[in-house]
């Protein structure tokens, strides 16, 4: 499937660059992430058709990342391929139990990986391809163009406000703690003030008129739908 969106997640820069280059040559749209947390954030934004996920990563390994991805509504149809130097049976079993679709052992030749990816992508029917647009009553969110469409009018938000709205709407009715929001939108290595989220939420409400964003006192925020 040409122009399929792929997310390649590996903590080794050389692996990301080498495989990413070869996948782009095949006509895929390739996104790169260096760890599980970065992958979760990026996957929620771009909704890839297929995710290539390294197992052995620091902080959050590939199996944990896969399990978290499968809890995100928009990623349930995304295919997940584990890429790892480990060949032990138990890690393969754990990967499949977490929601993985296939398993490739490093080192892997690019043409072998491409062949495996193409075979997996044949599983997709057109109506199963993850949409880049989130649809809700009264408005929609176009994640490719970074715009909100409300009653036919396009609303542009600053990047962080847009990413915060996408994070909340990606899992309606889930209460996101402040720590989860900081991690998803700003990343774990960025230090921001305690009031940053509150200010961004207020601005989103003012600019869009969306009333479903609810404050959960002492915990965080949720998109009620």
C-alpha positions as CSV (number, residue, x, y, z in Angstrom):
1,X,0.0,0.0,0.0
2,X,1.8,3.1,-1.3
3,X,1.9,6.2,0.9
4,X,1.2,4.2,4.0
5,X,2.2,6.0,7.2
6,X,4.9,4.1,9.2
7,X,6.2,4.9,12.7
8,X,9.7,3.5,13.4
9,X,10.6,3.4,17.1
10,X,14.2,2.6,18.1
11,X,16.6,4.1,20.6
12,X,19.5,3.5,18.3
13,X,20.0,6.5,16.0
14,X,21.8,4.5,13.3
15,X,19.0,2.0,13.1
16,X,16.4,4.7,12.8
17,X,18.3,6.5,10.1
18,X,19.2,3.4,8.1
19,X,15.8,1.7,8.1
20,X,14.0,5.1,7.8
21,X,15.9,5.9,4.7
22,X,15.2,2.6,3.1
23,X,11.5,2.7,3.9
24,X,11.1,6.2,2.5
25,X,12.7,4.9,-0.7
26,X,9.8,2.5,-1.0
27,X,7.3,5.3,-1.0
28,X,6.2,5.1,2.7
29,X,5.6,8.2,4.8
30,X,8.0,7.5,7.7
31,X,7.9,9.1,11.2
32,X,10.7,8.4,13.7
33,X,10.7,8.2,17.5
34,X,13.6,7.4,19.8
35,X,11.7,6.0,22.8
36,X,8.3,4.7,23.9
37,X,6.9,7.9,25.4
38,X,7.8,9.9,22.2
39,X,6.2,7.1,20.1
40,X,3.0,7.3,22.1
41,X,2.7,11.0,21.5
42,X,3.6,10.8,17.8
43,X,1.3,7.8,17.1
44,X,-1.7,9.6,18.6
45,X,-1.0,12.5,16.3
46,X,-0.3,10.8,13.0
47,X,-2.2,7.5,13.5
48,X,0.2,5.3,11.5
49,X,-1.0,2.3,9.5
50,X,1.9,0.3,10.8
51,X,4.3,0.7,13.8
52,X,7.8,-0.8,13.9
53,X,8.6,-1.1,17.5
54,X,12.0,-2.0,19.1
55,X,11.6,-4.1,22.2
56,X,14.7,-3.2,24.2
57,X,14.4,0.5,25.0
58,X,15.1,2.4,28.3
59,X,12.4,3.7,30.5
60,X,9.4,2.2,28.6
61,X,10.2,-0.9,26.6
62,X,8.5,-1.9,23.4
63,X,6.1,-4.3,25.0
64,X,4.9,-1.7,27.5
65,X,4.6,0.8,24.7
66,X,2.5,-1.6,22.5
67,X,0.1,-2.3,25.4
68,X,-0.4,1.5,25.9
69,X,-1.0,2.0,22.2
70,X,-3.6,-0.7,22.1
71,X,-5.6,1.3,24.7
72,X,-5.8,4.3,22.4
73,X,-8.9,4.1,20.3
74,X,-7.4,5.5,17.1
75,X,-4.5,3.0,17.2
76,X,-6.5,-0.3,17.6
77,X,-6.3,-1.0,13.9
78,X,-2.7,0.0,13.5
79,X,-0.4,-3.0,12.8
80,X,2.5,-3.4,15.2
81,X,5.7,-5.2,14.3
82,X,8.3,-5.8,17.0
83,X,12.0,-5.3,16.0
84,X,14.6,-6.6,18.4
85,X,17.9,-8.3,18.7
86,X,16.3,-10.7,21.2
87,X,15.1,-14.1,19.9
88,X,13.9,-15.7,23.1
89,X,10.5,-17.3,22.9
90,X,9.2,-15.7,26.0
91,X,9.7,-12.1,24.6
92,X,7.9,-13.1,21.4
93,X,4.9,-14.4,23.4
94,X,4.9,-11.3,25.6
95,X,4.9,-9.2,22.5
96,X,1.9,-10.9,20.9
97,X,0.0,-10.9,24.2
98,X,0.5,-7.1,24.3
99,X,-1.1,-6.7,20.9
100,X,1.7,-7.1,18.4
101,X,1.1,-8.5,14.9
102,X,4.5,-9.7,13.9
103,X,8.1,-10.1,15.1
104,X,11.3,-9.3,13.2
105,X,14.7,-10.1,14.7
106,X,17.7,-7.8,14.2
107,X,19.8,-7.5,12.2
108,X,17.3,-7.4,9.4
109,X,17.9,-6.6,5.7
110,X,15.8,-3.6,4.5
111,X,14.3,-5.6,1.6
112,X,13.2,-8.3,4.0
113,X,11.6,-5.8,6.3
114,X,9.9,-4.0,3.4
115,X,8.6,-7.4,2.1
116,X,7.2,-8.2,5.6
117,X,5.6,-4.7,5.9
118,X,3.9,-5.0,2.5
119,X,2.5,-8.3,3.3
120,X,1.1,-7.0,6.6
121,X,-0.4,-3.9,5.0
122,X,-2.5,-6.1,2.7
123,X,-4.6,-6.8,5.7
124,X,-6.0,-3.3,5.6
125,X,-9.2,-2.7,3.7
126,X,-9.7,1.0,2.8
127,X,-12.4,1.4,5.5
128,X,-10.0,0.2,8.1
129,X,-7.2,2.7,7.4
130,X,-6.9,5.0,10.5
131,X,-8.3,8.4,9.7
132,X,-6.3,11.6,10.3
133,X,-9.5,13.4,11.2
134,X,-11.3,13.1,14.6
135,X,-15.1,13.6,14.2
136,X,-17.3,14.9,17.1
137,X,-20.7,16.4,17.4
138,X,-20.3,20.0,16.3
139,X,-16.7,20.0,15.3
140,X,-13.8,17.9,13.8
141,X,-10.1,17.9,14.2
142,X,-7.9,17.6,11.2
143,X,-4.5,16.3,12.5
144,X,-2.7,16.5,9.2
145,X,-3.5,20.2,8.7
146,X,-3.5,21.1,12.4
147,X,-6.9,22.8,12.2
148,X,-10.2,22.6,14.0
149,X,-13.3,22.7,11.8
150,X,-16.4,24.1,13.6
151,X,-19.6,24.8,11.6
152,X,-17.6,25.0,8.4
153,X,-15.1,27.5,9.9
154,X,-11.4,26.6,10.3
155,X,-9.8,27.5,13.6
156,X,-6.0,27.5,13.9
157,X,-4.5,26.9,17.3
158,X,-0.9,27.2,18.4
159,X,0.9,23.8,18.3
160,X,0.8,23.0,22.0
161,X,-2.9,23.9,22.4
162,X,-3.7,21.8,19.3
163,X,-1.6,18.8,20.7
164,X,-3.3,19.1,24.1
165,X,-6.8,19.1,22.5
166,X,-5.8,16.0,20.4
167,X,-4.5,14.2,23.4
168,X,-7.7,14.7,25.3
169,X,-10.0,13.9,22.4
170,X,-8.0,10.8,21.4
171,X,-9.6,8.9,24.4
172,X,-13.0,10.4,25.2
173,X,-14.1,10.2,28.9
174,X,-10.6,9.2,30.1
175,X,-9.3,11.4,32.9
176,X,-5.8,12.5,32.0
177,X,-3.7,13.3,35.0
178,X,-1.6,16.5,34.9
179,X,1.5,14.3,34.7
180,X,0.2,12.4,31.7
181,X,-0.6,15.6,29.9
182,X,2.8,17.0,30.6
183,X,4.4,13.8,29.2
184,X,2.2,13.6,26.1
185,X,2.3,17.3,25.1
186,X,5.6,18.7,26.5
187,X,7.7,15.6,27.0
188,X,9.4,14.3,30.2
189,X,12.5,16.4,29.7
190,X,10.8,19.8,29.4
191,X,10.2,21.8,32.6
192,X,7.1,24.0,32.5
193,X,5.1,25.9,35.2
194,X,2.3,24.3,37.1
195,X,-0.2,26.7,35.6
196,X,0.8,25.9,32.0
197,X,-1.9,23.3,31.4
198,X,-4.6,25.4,33.0
199,X,-3.7,28.4,30.8
200,X,-3.7,26.2,27.7
201,X,-7.1,24.7,28.5
202,X,-8.6,28.1,29.1
203,X,-7.3,29.4,25.7
204,X,-8.7,26.3,23.9
205,X,-12.1,26.8,25.5
206,X,-12.1,30.5,24.6
207,X,-10.9,30.0,21.0
208,X,-13.1,27.0,20.1
209,X,-16.1,27.2,22.3
210,X,-15.7,23.5,23.0
211,X,-17.6,22.8,26.2
212,X,-16.8,19.1,26.6
213,X,-13.4,19.6,28.2
214,X,-14.0,19.1,31.9
215,X,-11.9,19.8,34.9
216,X,-11.5,16.9,37.4
217,X,-10.4,18.7,40.5
218,X,-7.2,17.4,42.0
219,X,-6.5,15.1,39.1
220,X,-6.5,16.7,35.7
221,X,-8.8,17.0,32.7
222,X,-11.0,14.9,30.4
223,X,-13.0,15.3,27.2
224,X,-16.5,14.2,28.0
225,X,-18.3,12.6,25.0
